[in-house]
């Protein structure tokens, strides 16, 4: 996903789903698409936009067309505006795309994209029309024409395609994929699977999000600070304020999430606010504990697993898939627990780490003296 100088939480939300996010500061649609193509590793490229809903079978249908000889193609997006004027405009575009291809849902082989020179990044608009015209000409010249996949052809691809949908939350949007009656509904947690409605013809299963093991890095000294990501009300910022005030001796590191809430924490001397970052690994490695006091039913918070991969346990509420992500490695508190219970849990968790460290010094020392030759072994006579 290319973040084109966004000012909202789009990039952060995409990153939470494991999407690779790259940045392009120059506001140019053509430049954005070219940046995405340069960063991609696959032999096929498929473009879509954040405000476009494509049919579920879109990528499958495009790949099938390319496998049968097409250099690429276009799939009509599903526009559903409410205003009559917008509907009429979309109807015109649907008519245009039937003959000329589409602006969104454009697929092509990466080699063809490179050969036609990609998108013109100096065009303010219609860069998509220009690109598709050049791709069409390239296809004709190489006897590999483009395939314009209208809604009917996309639907016809369904019987031969195995369709799986990701259930990424229990919200209407997160479960909305079931409306397309996929063959498989893959829930990101057991919690989501239990909450998903049974749908005829759809087999529900759990597929936890993938995580990459941490790359080897230089050891970092862990502070006694505790970490929290996305300190907003839905994620438990009200409780966080109470905790910060109740534990003046404890330092808290807060990381910007969906929006910037730094001004809400500037009065606390025991708090550091970190602007949004896309590489959380150094923060995970340098903190002893992660707090997840969400008040909403999070499906399966990635931060819990990411922190645990760096040896950082979590304390979280019993909401949604949080207990499932924490497992036996952390502490789960009732979502009704107050600041005192959380403060006790934090002290317990940090104290346990101190106990484990101190426990290494409680072992017998005679074997060490024997190894050094200072104290004889029990089977050796002494003088």
Kinemage of the C-alpha trace (Angstrom):
@kinemage 1
@onewidth
@group {chain A} dominant
@subgroup {mainchain}
@vectorlist {calphas} color= white
{ca unk a 1} P 0.000 0.000 0.000
{ca unk a 2} L 1.293 3.433 -0.909
{ca unk a 3} L 0.667 6.191 1.627
{ca unk a 4} L 0.395 9.345 -0.468
{ca unk a 5} L 0.933 11.965 2.267
{ca unk a 6} L -2.241 10.968 4.101
{ca unk a 7} L -3.278 12.829 7.232
{ca unk a 8} L -5.526 10.149 8.716
{ca unk a 9} L -4.832 6.658 10.066
{ca unk a 10} L -5.013 4.832 6.722
{ca unk a 11} L -1.366 3.778 6.685
{ca unk a 12} L -1.401 2.676 10.317
{ca unk a 13} L -4.568 0.639 9.845
{ca unk a 14} L -3.125 -1.040 6.758
{ca unk a 15} L 0.050 -1.886 8.655
{ca unk a 16} L -1.979 -3.584 11.393
{ca unk a 17} L -3.153 -6.115 8.808
{ca unk a 18} L 0.384 -7.008 7.844
{ca unk a 19} L 0.353 -4.924 4.661
{ca unk a 20} L 3.697 -3.533 3.508
{ca unk a 21} L 3.367 0.259 3.563
{ca unk a 22} L 5.578 2.549 1.502
{ca unk a 23} L 5.432 6.340 1.401
{ca unk a 24} L 5.198 8.706 -1.545
{ca unk a 25} L 5.128 12.345 -0.463
{ca unk a 26} L 4.425 13.853 -3.900
{ca unk a 27} L 0.688 13.999 -4.534
{ca unk a 28} L 0.417 12.396 -7.967
{ca unk a 29} L -1.696 9.340 -8.740
{ca unk a 30} L 0.611 8.305 -11.549
{ca unk a 31} L 3.657 8.622 -9.318
{ca unk a 32} L 1.915 6.638 -6.575
{ca unk a 33} L 1.178 3.748 -8.935
{ca unk a 34} L 4.724 3.793 -10.286
{ca unk a 35} L 6.101 3.690 -6.730
{ca unk a 36} L 3.903 0.701 -5.953
{ca unk a 37} L 5.048 -1.125 -9.080
{ca unk a 38} L 8.699 -0.457 -8.250
{ca unk a 39} L 8.249 -1.900 -4.757
{ca unk a 40} L 6.283 -4.977 -5.853
{ca unk a 41} L 8.017 -8.330 -6.311
{ca unk a 42} L 5.376 -10.351 -8.184
{ca unk a 43} L 5.194 -10.969 -11.918
{ca unk a 44} L 1.641 -9.596 -12.037
{ca unk a 45} L 0.506 -6.143 -10.939
{ca unk a 46} L -3.039 -5.319 -9.859
{ca unk a 47} L -4.008 -1.742 -9.012
{ca unk a 48} L -6.923 -0.505 -6.961
{ca unk a 49} L -7.716 2.550 -4.849
{ca unk a 50} L -8.725 3.075 -1.233
{ca unk a 51} L -12.186 4.315 -2.242
{ca unk a 52} L -12.992 1.448 -4.616
{ca unk a 53} L -14.875 -1.767 -3.860
{ca unk a 54} L -14.048 -4.524 -6.334
{ca unk a 55} L -15.924 -7.816 -6.796
{ca unk a 56} L -14.527 -10.595 -4.613
{ca unk a 57} L -13.501 -12.581 -7.695
{ca unk a 58} L -11.618 -9.682 -9.255
{ca unk a 59} L -8.030 -10.836 -8.780
{ca unk a 60} L -8.867 -14.458 -9.595
{ca unk a 61} L -10.618 -13.442 -12.817
{ca unk a 62} L -7.766 -11.146 -13.842
{ca unk a 63} L -5.162 -13.845 -13.209
{ca unk a 64} L -7.223 -16.370 -15.185
{ca unk a 65} L -7.433 -13.991 -18.149
{ca unk a 66} L -3.695 -13.383 -18.063
{ca unk a 67} L -2.999 -17.115 -17.828
{ca unk a 68} L -4.956 -17.615 -21.050
{ca unk a 69} L -2.953 -15.106 -23.061
{ca unk a 70} L -3.987 -11.586 -22.085
{ca unk a 71} L -1.259 -9.051 -21.344
{ca unk a 72} L -3.548 -7.561 -18.738
{ca unk a 73} L -7.018 -6.193 -18.305
{ca unk a 74} L -9.441 -4.075 -16.369
{ca unk a 75} L -12.273 -4.959 -14.025
{ca unk a 76} L -15.147 -2.532 -13.453
{ca unk a 77} L -15.239 -1.416 -9.823
{ca unk a 78} L -18.489 -1.392 -7.876
{ca unk a 79} L -19.531 2.228 -7.379
{ca unk a 80} L -22.623 2.706 -5.217
{ca unk a 81} L -23.110 6.454 -4.705
{ca unk a 82} L -26.307 7.757 -3.096
{ca unk a 83} L -26.791 10.972 -5.095
{ca unk a 84} L -28.591 10.737 -8.445
{ca unk a 85} L -26.013 12.880 -10.197
{ca unk a 86} L -23.201 10.641 -9.002
{ca unk a 87} L -25.116 7.551 -10.119
{ca unk a 88} L -25.549 9.011 -13.601
{ca unk a 89} L -21.847 9.836 -13.774
{ca unk a 90} L -20.965 6.285 -12.722
{ca unk a 91} L -23.360 4.924 -15.353
{ca unk a 92} L -21.463 6.912 -17.987
{ca unk a 93} L -18.159 5.551 -16.738
{ca unk a 94} L -19.548 2.000 -16.801
{ca unk a 95} L -20.493 2.527 -20.449
{ca unk a 96} L -17.053 3.953 -21.222
{ca unk a 97} L -15.226 1.103 -19.497
{ca unk a 98} L -17.161 -1.490 -21.481
{ca unk a 99} L -15.326 -0.296 -24.554
{ca unk a 100} L -12.094 1.142 -23.228
{ca unk a 101} L -11.235 -0.463 -19.901
{ca unk a 102} L -11.285 0.949 -16.405
{ca unk a 103} L -9.439 3.324 -14.188
{ca unk a 104} L -9.405 0.959 -11.218
{ca unk a 105} L -8.963 -2.788 -11.103
{ca unk a 106} L -6.274 -2.675 -13.793
{ca unk a 107} L -4.057 -5.747 -14.035
{ca unk a 108} L -1.005 -6.412 -16.175
{ca unk a 109} L 2.207 -8.357 -16.213
{ca unk a 110} L 5.047 -6.478 -14.553
{ca unk a 111} L 7.130 -6.811 -17.717
{ca unk a 112} L 4.381 -5.160 -19.782
{ca unk a 113} L 4.069 -2.353 -17.236
{ca unk a 114} L 7.778 -1.667 -17.572
{ca unk a 115} L 7.743 -1.881 -21.370
{ca unk a 116} L 4.977 0.712 -21.762
{ca unk a 117} L 6.709 3.030 -19.292
{ca unk a 118} L 4.218 2.901 -16.449
{ca unk a 119} L 1.964 5.834 -15.646
{ca unk a 120} L 2.622 9.430 -16.680
{ca unk a 121} L 3.268 11.145 -13.357
{ca unk a 122} L 3.007 14.647 -14.823
{ca unk a 123} L -0.684 14.298 -15.714
{ca unk a 124} L -3.067 15.915 -13.253
{ca unk a 125} L -5.899 13.581 -14.307
{ca unk a 126} L -6.753 10.883 -16.862
{ca unk a 127} L -3.382 9.230 -16.286
{ca unk a 128} L -5.325 5.953 -16.077
{ca unk a 129} L -6.906 6.432 -19.517
{ca unk a 130} L -3.512 7.261 -20.989
{ca unk a 131} L -1.893 4.199 -19.409
{ca unk a 132} L -4.607 1.774 -20.454
{ca unk a 133} L -4.479 3.069 -24.033
{ca unk a 134} L -0.738 2.365 -24.156
{ca unk a 135} L -1.214 -1.053 -22.530
{ca unk a 136} L -3.917 -1.872 -25.100
{ca unk a 137} L -1.627 -0.873 -27.976
{ca unk a 138} L 1.191 -2.947 -26.500
{ca unk a 139} L -1.123 -5.950 -26.236
{ca unk a 140} L -2.148 -5.682 -29.867
{ca unk a 141} L 1.467 -5.359 -30.976
{ca unk a 142} L 2.469 -8.476 -29.043
{ca unk a 143} L -0.614 -10.556 -29.908
{ca unk a 144} L -1.617 -10.538 -26.244
{ca unk a 145} L -4.662 -8.255 -26.112
{ca unk a 146} L -6.077 -6.770 -22.944
{ca unk a 147} L -9.168 -8.366 -21.437
{ca unk a 148} L -11.956 -6.088 -20.237
{ca unk a 149} L -13.690 -8.136 -17.569
{ca unk a 150} L -17.219 -6.859 -17.120
{ca unk a 151} L -19.422 -7.911 -14.196
{ca unk a 152} L -20.810 -10.898 -16.089
{ca unk a 153} L -17.371 -12.338 -16.823
{ca unk a 154} L -16.344 -11.804 -13.215
{ca unk a 155} L -19.425 -13.666 -12.028
{ca unk a 156} L -18.791 -16.438 -14.578
{ca unk a 157} L -15.341 -16.951 -13.066
{ca unk a 158} L -16.962 -17.836 -9.738
{ca unk a 159} L -17.916 -21.508 -10.415
{ca unk a 160} L -14.326 -22.437 -11.262
{ca unk a 161} L -12.651 -20.326 -8.592
{ca unk a 162} L -12.228 -21.241 -4.940
{ca unk a 163} L -13.120 -18.103 -3.003
{ca unk a 164} L -11.935 -17.358 0.524
{ca unk a 165} L -12.848 -14.253 2.492
{ca unk a 166} L -10.999 -12.810 5.491
{ca unk a 167} L -13.127 -11.970 8.539
{ca unk a 168} L -10.924 -9.320 10.136
{ca unk a 169} L -13.301 -8.070 12.847
{ca unk a 170} L -16.800 -8.548 14.248
{ca unk a 171} L -18.010 -5.231 12.857
{ca unk a 172} L -20.486 -5.047 9.992
{ca unk a 173} L -17.606 -4.284 7.667
{ca unk a 174} L -15.404 -7.056 9.031
{ca unk a 175} L -18.087 -9.709 8.573
{ca unk a 176} L -19.479 -8.178 5.389
{ca unk a 177} L -17.395 -10.496 3.227
{ca unk a 178} L -19.857 -13.273 4.092
{ca unk a 179} L -22.488 -11.480 2.015
{ca unk a 180} L -20.543 -12.641 -1.037
{ca unk a 181} L -20.975 -16.300 0.024
{ca unk a 182} L -17.303 -17.305 -0.208
{ca unk a 183} L -16.470 -20.987 -0.008
{ca unk a 184} L -14.313 -20.338 3.060
{ca unk a 185} L -14.589 -17.657 5.710
{ca unk a 186} L -11.210 -17.284 7.405
{ca unk a 187} L -11.529 -15.627 10.804
{ca unk a 188} L -8.432 -13.975 12.253
{ca unk a 189} L -9.227 -15.410 15.696
{ca unk a 190} L -11.413 -17.980 17.404
{ca unk a 191} L -13.337 -15.070 18.897
{ca unk a 192} L -14.261 -13.788 15.430
{ca unk a 193} L -15.173 -17.284 14.229
{ca unk a 194} L -17.571 -17.750 17.142
{ca unk a 195} L -19.240 -14.426 16.417
{ca unk a 196} L -19.518 -14.922 12.654
{ca unk a 197} L -23.016 -15.905 11.467
{ca unk a 198} L -23.429 -19.258 9.783
{ca unk a 199} L -23.757 -18.761 6.033
{ca unk a 200} L -24.949 -21.423 3.615
{ca unk a 201} L -22.103 -22.753 1.518
{ca unk a 202} L -19.385 -21.071 3.591
{ca unk a 203} L -17.031 -23.053 5.803
{ca unk a 204} L -15.765 -21.021 8.740
{ca unk a 205} L -12.251 -21.588 10.053
{ca unk a 206} L -9.597 -19.729 12.023
{ca unk a 207} L -6.540 -18.393 10.229
{ca unk a 208} L -4.460 -16.264 12.565
{ca unk a 209} L -2.612 -13.386 10.888
{ca unk a 210} L 0.926 -14.215 9.753
{ca unk a 211} L 3.881 -12.813 11.664
{ca unk a 212} L 7.527 -12.696 10.667
{ca unk a 213} L 10.122 -13.562 13.306
{ca unk a 214} L 12.266 -10.606 14.358
{ca unk a 215} L 15.419 -10.007 12.384
{ca unk a 216} L 18.702 -10.401 14.277
{ca unk a 217} L 19.627 -7.108 15.886
{ca unk a 218} L 21.901 -5.600 18.464
{ca unk a 219} L 20.741 -6.222 22.042
{ca unk a 220} L 18.971 -3.286 23.632
{ca unk a 221} L 18.795 -2.412 27.293
{ca unk a 222} L 15.248 -2.761 28.539
{ca unk a 223} L 13.956 0.104 30.606
{ca unk a 224} L 11.305 -0.280 33.278
{ca unk a 225} L 8.891 1.687 31.108
{ca unk a 226} L 5.615 0.165 30.009
{ca unk a 227} L 4.359 0.630 26.476
{ca unk a 228} L 0.943 1.395 24.997
{ca unk a 229} L 0.041 1.859 21.337
{ca unk a 230} L -2.865 3.976 20.060
{ca unk a 231} L -3.944 5.785 23.261
{ca unk a 232} L -7.499 6.719 22.252
{ca unk a 233} L -10.769 6.171 24.158
{ca unk a 234} L -11.725 2.955 22.359
{ca unk a 235} L -8.344 1.493 23.245
{ca unk a 236} L -8.559 2.440 26.921
{ca unk a 237} L -7.090 5.927 27.190
{ca unk a 238} L -9.507 6.857 29.996
{ca unk a 239} L -8.094 4.079 32.167
{ca unk a 240} L -4.596 5.025 31.042
{ca unk a 241} L -4.996 8.551 32.411
{ca unk a 242} L -6.004 7.111 35.778
{ca unk a 243} L -3.042 4.723 35.756
{ca unk a 244} L -0.549 7.461 34.954
{ca unk a 245} L -1.820 9.525 37.868
{ca unk a 246} L -1.995 6.528 40.231
{ca unk a 247} L 1.579 5.385 39.446
{ca unk a 248} L 3.795 8.500 39.429
{ca unk a 249} L 6.849 6.277 39.961
{ca unk a 250} L 6.146 4.322 36.765
{ca unk a 251} L 7.160 5.638 33.340
{ca unk a 252} L 4.812 5.155 30.374
{ca unk a 253} L 5.677 5.311 26.674
{ca unk a 254} L 2.702 6.067 24.429
{ca unk a 255} L 2.799 5.608 20.648
{ca unk a 256} L 0.526 7.546 18.305
{ca unk a 257} L -2.045 5.370 16.537
{ca unk a 258} L -5.162 6.330 14.641
{ca unk a 259} L -4.756 10.012 15.449
{ca unk a 260} L -2.452 12.242 17.466
{ca unk a 261} L -3.455 12.522 21.137
{ca unk a 262} L -0.137 13.896 22.415
{ca unk a 263} L -1.702 17.075 23.797
{ca unk a 264} L -3.787 14.989 26.206
{ca unk a 265} L -0.673 13.651 27.953
{ca unk a 266} L 1.716 16.610 28.000
{ca unk a 267} L 0.948 17.430 31.639
{ca unk a 268} L 2.297 14.105 32.918
{ca unk a 269} L 6.003 14.083 33.861
{ca unk a 270} L 6.115 10.264 33.784
{ca unk a 271} L 4.955 9.959 30.170
{ca unk a 272} L 6.719 10.051 26.805
{ca unk a 273} L 4.617 10.366 23.641
{ca unk a 274} L 6.115 8.938 20.446
{ca unk a 275} L 4.875 10.058 17.023
{ca unk a 276} L 3.547 7.357 14.717
{ca unk a 277} L 6.223 4.913 13.618
{ca unk a 278} L 6.098 2.017 11.175
{ca unk a 279} L 8.931 0.026 12.734
{ca unk a 280} L 7.899 -0.835 16.274
{ca unk a 281} L 10.664 -3.373 16.845
{ca unk a 282} L 13.040 -1.064 18.778
{ca unk a 283} L 10.195 -0.039 21.077
{ca unk a 284} L 9.186 -3.633 21.710
{ca unk a 285} L 12.781 -4.597 22.483
{ca unk a 286} L 13.379 -1.719 24.890
{ca unk a 287} L 10.233 -2.051 27.018
{ca unk a 288} L 9.341 -4.632 29.623
{ca unk a 289} L 5.579 -4.638 29.275
{ca unk a 290} L 2.806 -3.815 26.786
{ca unk a 291} L -0.585 -2.520 27.930
{ca unk a 292} L -3.732 -3.352 25.929
{ca unk a 293} L -6.644 -1.898 27.953
{ca unk a 294} L -9.124 -1.878 25.046
{ca unk a 295} L -12.770 -1.235 25.768
{ca unk a 296} L -13.843 -2.549 22.354
{ca unk a 297} L -13.844 -6.099 21.014
{ca unk a 298} L -10.549 -6.183 19.159
{ca unk a 299} L -10.377 -9.157 16.827
{ca unk a 300} L -6.738 -10.175 17.370
{ca unk a 301} L -4.380 -7.299 18.248
{ca unk a 302} L -1.171 -7.693 16.290
{ca unk a 303} L 0.792 -5.605 18.781
{ca unk a 304} L 0.459 -8.362 21.389
{ca unk a 305} L 2.115 -10.975 19.172
{ca unk a 306} L 4.690 -8.548 17.801
{ca unk a 307} L 5.723 -7.545 21.324
{ca unk a 308} L 5.836 -11.161 22.496
{ca unk a 309} L 8.161 -12.065 19.617
{ca unk a 310} L 10.612 -9.643 21.230
{ca unk a 311} L 10.069 -11.129 24.680
{ca unk a 312} L 7.720 -8.393 25.874
{ca unk a 313} L 4.592 -9.741 27.635
{ca unk a 314} L 1.225 -7.990 27.696
{ca unk a 315} L -1.483 -7.056 30.149
{ca unk a 316} L -4.857 -6.754 28.458
{ca unk a 317} L -8.585 -6.808 28.982
{ca unk a 318} L -10.844 -9.783 28.385
{ca unk a 319} L -12.472 -8.090 25.389
{ca unk a 320} L -12.675 -9.774 22.003
{ca unk a 321} L -9.636 -11.731 20.878
{ca unk a 322} L -7.236 -10.089 23.336
{ca unk a 323} L -7.087 -13.100 25.729
{ca unk a 324} L -6.510 -15.390 22.751
{ca unk a 325} L -3.557 -13.305 21.597
{ca unk a 326} L -2.051 -12.982 25.085
{ca unk a 327} L -2.416 -16.676 25.925
{ca unk a 328} L -0.537 -17.915 29.003
{ca unk a 329} L 2.340 -15.476 28.535
{ca unk a 330} L 0.708 -12.400 30.054
{ca unk a 331} L -2.065 -11.178 32.318
{ca unk a 332} L -5.739 -10.829 31.335
{ca unk a 333} L -7.958 -8.557 33.441
{ca unk a 334} L -11.740 -8.082 33.343
{ca unk a 335} L -12.696 -5.110 31.195
{ca unk a 336} L -14.421 -3.714 34.284
{ca unk a 337} L -11.179 -3.713 36.302
{ca unk a 338} L -10.198 -0.333 37.698
{ca unk a 339} L -6.835 1.422 37.893
{ca unk a 340} L -5.855 -0.275 41.158
{ca unk a 341} L -6.172 -3.747 39.624
{ca unk a 342} L -4.121 -2.610 36.645
{ca unk a 343} L -1.483 -1.017 38.839
{ca unk a 344} L -1.210 -4.236 40.846
{ca unk a 345} L -0.889 -6.254 37.635
{ca unk a 346} L 1.855 -3.981 36.314
{ca unk a 347} L 3.809 -4.236 39.553
{ca unk a 348} L 3.320 -8.010 39.579
{ca unk a 349} L 4.519 -8.383 35.997
{ca unk a 350} L 7.575 -6.188 36.500
{ca unk a 351} L 8.259 -7.831 39.845
{ca unk a 352} L 8.143 -11.281 38.262
{ca unk a 353} L 10.855 -10.297 35.832
{ca unk a 354} L 12.941 -9.007 38.729
{ca unk a 355} L 12.296 -12.263 40.597
{ca unk a 356} L 13.422 -14.348 37.632
{ca unk a 357} L 16.578 -12.267 37.355
{ca unk a 358} L 17.325 -12.595 41.066
{ca unk a 359} L 16.550 -16.331 41.046
{ca unk a 360} L 19.669 -16.964 38.977
{ca unk a 361} L 21.732 -15.903 41.991
{ca unk a 362} L 20.115 -18.386 44.398
{ca unk a 363} L 21.756 -21.506 42.999
{ca unk a 364} L 24.542 -23.272 44.952
{ca unk a 365} L 27.994 -21.769 44.510
{ca unk a 366} L 30.112 -24.760 45.572
{ca unk a 367} L 30.109 -26.201 42.043
{ca unk a 368} L 31.591 -22.921 40.798
{ca unk a 369} L 34.321 -23.107 43.425
{ca unk a 370} L 35.016 -26.722 42.461
{ca unk a 371} L 35.306 -25.709 38.807
{ca unk a 372} L 37.794 -23.032 39.766
{ca unk a 373} L 39.757 -25.521 41.851
{ca unk a 374} L 39.226 -23.482 44.996
{ca unk a 375} L 36.994 -25.963 46.783
{ca unk a 376} L 37.599 -29.690 46.311
{ca unk a 377} L 34.891 -31.953 44.919
{ca unk a 378} L 33.127 -34.202 47.425
{ca unk a 379} L 35.014 -37.260 46.208
{ca unk a 380} L 38.397 -35.585 46.667
{ca unk a 381} L 40.250 -35.619 49.968
{ca unk a 382} L 40.928 -32.202 51.382
{ca unk a 383} L 43.704 -30.932 53.608
